[in-house]
Amino acid sequence: MTVLKLDYSRFNHNIINLQALKNGGVRKLEDGLIAPAREETTCELVPEHAAEPIKNMDDILRISRYLIENGRYRDNMLFIVGINFGLRVSDLRMLRFSNLINDNCTFRDSFPVFEQKTRNTRIRKKNRYVTINNAVVDAVTLYLEHTPGVCLSDYMFRNESGRGGNKNEPLARYTIERILKGVAEELDINVKMSTHTLRKTFCYWLMVRGGNDSRRLLLVQKMLNHSSPAQTLDYIGLTYEEIEQAYHELNLGSKPTGLHLVDSEVYEKDVV
């Protein structure tokens, strides 16, 4: 019987360093191994979600610190409230201080929201109750300490531009998106940022802090009114992470360190 023996030594310089990839390393072919393209190549792709959650806690802290240091207390309040409440921007932008604060200036423990998007789709109408945590209390207090003349009836995220003047008008959705994209660009944060980022960040960290527990997943699914746990995982970006990790760890046919095949699954991602 002939035993086929593969010499992997000549491939050593091309072995992927997974740690380097995680740290931003790039695997590059040696010059001359492949010629430049002779024609344009394209393939049809389904558009991906236009937003991602912020998965790095350091980035969350950097954003808040940057906004505070630059005196942008309203924008910091918007960011902190957004990632702690998990509301859609259509509901977030309409919040007033009276939603969070009682007439005697004490903070409520929670408050109800009749969500705009689902109020016409749910057979059984019901409110969603939002809990006010200490991070939100701190951000709101910081804003009020630096902003005189605020009333309980004021929108929390008022339009402070020249066109808005002294009118009690909330920020427009496109303005909120511009603020978030601008901060990500200024701080070089590699996240697809949009208004959905706030809600997705809320859901992502609910899952991560819950140890990705199945009961926590069902809770988040119920909060988002999703039809399945798979839809929720897809929405908050966990499924893709798991697929990407599986690809990196598979390495079929590379130099063996105990080469083995693994059971695998292939996922299709519906685009919402």
PLY file of the C-alpha trace (Angstrom):
ply
format ascii 1.0
element vertex 272
property float x
property float y
property float z
element edge 271
property int vertex1
property int vertex2
end_header
0.00 0.00 0.00
1.30 3.41 -0.99
1.04 6.10 1.67
0.58 9.62 0.33
2.58 12.07 2.38
2.04 15.80 1.93
4.86 18.22 2.53
3.36 21.28 4.20
6.64 23.03 4.84
6.49 25.00 1.60
3.12 26.40 2.61
4.23 27.67 6.00
4.58 31.26 4.87
0.99 31.23 3.64
-0.68 29.82 6.75
-3.42 32.17 8.01
-2.69 33.73 11.36
-6.18 33.88 12.89
-5.05 36.18 15.69
-3.56 38.56 13.15
-6.83 38.56 11.22
-8.75 39.41 14.35
-6.36 42.28 14.98
-6.87 43.67 11.49
-4.08 41.74 9.73
-4.37 41.11 5.99
-3.28 37.96 4.16
-1.61 38.98 0.90
-0.37 36.93 -2.05
3.22 37.29 -3.16
3.69 39.66 -6.10
3.29 38.00 -9.49
1.16 35.06 -8.36
-1.93 36.50 -10.05
-2.42 39.07 -12.79
-4.77 42.08 -12.52
-8.36 41.69 -13.77
-8.82 42.14 -17.54
-12.52 43.00 -17.28
-14.99 44.25 -14.73
-16.56 41.52 -12.61
-19.85 41.86 -10.81
-22.29 39.59 -9.06
-25.84 40.15 -7.92
-26.24 40.55 -4.18
-29.20 41.15 -1.93
-28.82 44.51 -0.11
-27.66 44.01 3.47
-29.05 45.72 6.54
-27.93 49.34 6.58
-27.07 49.31 10.27
-25.03 47.32 12.76
-24.97 47.27 16.56
-21.98 48.70 18.42
-20.37 45.51 19.72
-17.36 47.07 21.42
-18.04 48.55 24.86
-14.98 50.76 24.52
-16.58 52.37 21.44
-19.76 53.06 23.40
-17.75 54.77 26.14
-15.67 56.68 23.58
-18.78 58.07 21.88
-20.33 59.26 25.12
-17.07 60.75 26.39
-16.45 62.53 23.08
-19.92 64.10 23.05
-19.64 65.26 26.66
-16.14 66.68 26.22
-17.39 68.68 23.25
-20.39 70.06 25.13
-22.88 68.09 23.04
-25.08 67.14 25.98
-28.25 66.72 23.93
-26.53 64.35 21.52
-25.04 62.38 24.41
-28.51 62.10 25.96
-29.87 60.94 22.60
-27.17 58.27 22.31
-27.46 56.99 25.89
-31.27 56.96 25.89
-31.32 55.28 22.47
-29.06 52.37 23.42
-30.75 51.85 26.81
-34.40 52.07 25.71
-34.23 50.16 22.42
-37.03 52.21 20.85
-37.39 52.77 17.13
-36.33 56.25 16.14
-39.96 57.14 15.32
-40.81 56.66 19.02
-37.48 57.81 20.43
-37.58 61.25 18.82
-41.07 61.93 20.22
-40.13 61.43 23.87
-40.76 64.35 26.21
-39.18 64.94 29.61
-42.61 64.32 31.15
-42.37 60.70 29.97
-39.40 60.18 32.31
-39.88 62.79 35.06
-42.82 63.31 37.44
-44.30 66.70 38.29
-42.34 66.69 41.57
-39.08 66.30 39.60
-38.49 62.66 40.56
-37.63 60.14 37.87
-40.17 57.44 37.10
-39.16 53.79 37.33
-40.75 53.08 33.94
-43.23 54.52 31.46
-45.52 53.17 28.70
-45.03 53.65 24.96
-47.66 52.88 22.32
-45.23 52.11 19.49
-46.07 53.78 16.21
-44.98 50.99 13.88
-46.90 48.20 15.58
-50.03 50.10 16.65
-51.70 49.41 13.29
-50.43 45.85 12.81
-51.09 44.14 16.12
-54.50 42.56 16.56
-54.32 43.12 20.29
-53.31 46.69 21.08
-50.89 47.01 23.99
-48.27 49.33 25.40
-44.61 48.57 25.79
-43.17 49.52 29.19
-39.69 51.01 29.18
-37.52 50.90 32.32
-35.43 53.96 33.19
-31.97 52.95 34.38
-29.19 54.94 36.04
-27.28 55.56 32.79
-30.33 57.35 31.39
-30.88 59.33 34.62
-27.24 60.49 34.54
-27.39 61.55 30.87
-30.67 63.44 31.32
-29.42 65.14 34.49
-26.19 66.19 32.77
-28.17 67.75 29.92
-30.49 69.65 32.25
-27.54 70.94 34.29
-26.11 72.56 31.15
-29.37 73.64 29.50
-31.42 76.34 31.28
-35.10 76.97 30.64
-36.21 73.40 29.94
-39.85 72.43 30.66
-41.34 69.03 31.38
-43.44 69.33 28.23
-40.37 69.89 26.02
-39.24 67.23 23.60
-36.08 65.63 24.93
-34.29 65.85 21.60
-35.26 69.30 20.42
-34.29 70.81 17.11
-31.79 73.48 18.18
-30.93 74.71 14.70
-31.65 78.21 13.41
-34.66 76.98 11.49
-36.08 75.35 14.59
-35.57 78.51 16.61
-37.27 78.41 19.99
-40.03 76.12 18.79
-40.63 72.92 20.72
-39.97 70.56 17.81
-38.20 67.18 17.88
-35.20 66.35 15.75
-36.02 64.92 12.34
-35.03 61.32 11.65
-32.48 62.32 9.01
-30.86 64.73 11.49
-30.46 61.95 14.06
-28.90 59.73 11.40
-26.53 62.51 10.37
-25.46 62.99 14.00
-24.71 59.29 14.47
-22.85 58.89 11.19
-20.85 62.03 11.93
-19.71 60.77 15.33
-18.72 57.39 13.90
-16.66 59.12 11.22
-15.04 61.56 13.66
-14.00 58.74 15.99
-13.15 56.29 13.18
-15.56 53.67 14.54
-15.94 50.87 12.01
-19.69 50.32 12.32
-22.44 50.74 9.72
-24.16 53.50 11.63
-27.76 54.62 11.27
-30.73 55.28 13.52
-31.26 51.49 13.77
-27.83 51.17 15.38
-29.21 52.44 18.70
-31.96 49.81 18.84
-29.67 47.03 17.61
-27.01 47.94 20.18
-29.64 47.69 22.91
-30.69 44.21 21.73
-27.12 42.99 21.18
-26.00 43.86 24.70
-29.17 42.44 26.24
-28.17 39.12 24.70
-24.46 39.34 25.49
-25.01 40.41 29.10
-27.50 37.57 29.41
-24.89 35.02 28.35
-26.80 34.35 25.11
-29.32 32.45 27.22
-32.26 30.97 25.31
-34.76 32.55 27.71
-33.16 35.94 27.15
-33.45 35.37 23.41
-37.18 34.75 23.73
-37.49 37.90 25.81
-35.73 40.01 23.15
-37.83 38.34 20.44
-41.00 39.33 22.29
-39.76 42.90 22.83
-39.05 43.29 19.10
-42.27 41.53 18.08
-40.32 39.15 15.83
-41.84 35.96 14.47
-38.93 33.67 15.37
-35.68 33.54 17.40
-33.76 33.23 14.12
-35.14 36.58 12.97
-34.03 38.17 16.24
-30.50 36.73 16.02
-30.26 37.96 12.46
-31.48 41.42 13.43
-28.93 41.93 16.18
-26.05 40.47 14.18
-25.18 37.39 16.21
-25.85 34.82 13.49
-23.30 36.34 11.13
-20.64 36.40 13.84
-21.16 32.71 14.48
-21.00 31.87 10.77
-17.83 33.94 10.32
-16.18 32.22 13.28
-17.13 28.81 11.88
-15.50 29.68 8.53
-12.29 30.82 10.24
-12.09 27.70 12.39
-12.87 25.18 9.63
-9.67 25.43 7.50
-10.25 22.13 5.68
-7.11 20.98 3.87
-4.69 23.26 5.68
-1.73 21.91 7.66
-3.30 19.51 10.15
-3.12 19.95 13.88
-5.50 17.06 14.20
-7.41 17.63 10.94
-11.07 16.72 11.20
-14.39 17.41 9.58
-17.18 18.98 11.58
-20.92 18.98 11.34
-21.96 22.23 9.71
-25.05 24.15 8.76
-25.60 26.68 6.02
-27.83 29.64 6.77
-29.77 31.83 4.38
-30.42 35.36 5.57
-33.64 37.00 4.53
-33.28 40.73 4.09
-35.97 42.74 5.86
0 1
1 2
2 3
3 4
4 5
5 6
6 7
7 8
8 9
9 10
10 11
11 12
12 13
13 14
14 15
15 16
16 17
17 18
18 19
19 20
20 21
21 22
22 23
23 24
24 25
25 26
26 27
27 28
28 29
29 30
30 31
31 32
32 33
33 34
34 35
35 36
36 37
37 38
38 39
39 40
40 41
41 42
42 43
43 44
44 45
45 46
46 47
47 48
48 49
49 50
50 51
51 52
52 53
53 54
54 55
55 56
56 57
57 58
58 59
59 60
60 61
61 62
62 63
63 64
64 65
65 66
66 67
67 68
68 69
69 70
70 71
71 72
72 73
73 74
74 75
75 76
76 77
77 78
78 79
79 80
80 81
81 82
82 83
83 84
84 85
85 86
86 87
87 88
88 89
89 90
90 91
91 92
92 93
93 94
94 95
95 96
96 97
97 98
98 99
99 100
100 101
101 102
102 103
103 104
104 105
105 106
106 107
107 108
108 109
109 110
110 111
111 112
112 113
113 114
114 115
115 116
116 117
117 118
118 119
119 120
120 121
121 122
122 123
123 124
124 125
125 126
126 127
127 128
128 129
129 130
130 131
131 132
132 133
133 134
134 135
135 136
136 137
137 138
138 139
139 140
140 141
141 142
142 143
143 144
144 145
145 146
146 147
147 148
148 149
149 150
150 151
151 152
152 153
153 154
154 155
155 156
156 157
157 158
158 159
159 160
160 161
161 162
162 163
163 164
164 165
165 166
166 167
167 168
168 169
169 170
170 171
171 172
172 173
173 174
174 175
175 176
176 177
177 178
178 179
179 180
180 181
181 182
182 183
183 184
184 185
185 186
186 187
187 188
188 189
189 190
190 191
191 192
192 193
193 194
194 195
195 196
196 197
197 198
198 199
199 200
200 201
201 202
202 203
203 204
204 205
205 206
206 207
207 208
208 209
209 210
210 211
211 212
212 213
213 214
214 215
215 216
216 217
217 218
218 219
219 220
220 221
221 222
222 223
223 224
224 225
225 226
226 227
227 228
228 229
229 230
230 231
231 232
232 233
233 234
234 235
235 236
236 237
237 238
238 239
239 240
240 241
241 242
242 243
243 244
244 245
245 246
246 247
247 248
248 249
249 250
250 251
251 252
252 253
253 254
254 255
255 256
256 257
257 258
258 259
259 260
260 261
261 262
262 263
263 264
264 265
265 266
266 267
267 268
268 269
269 270
270 271
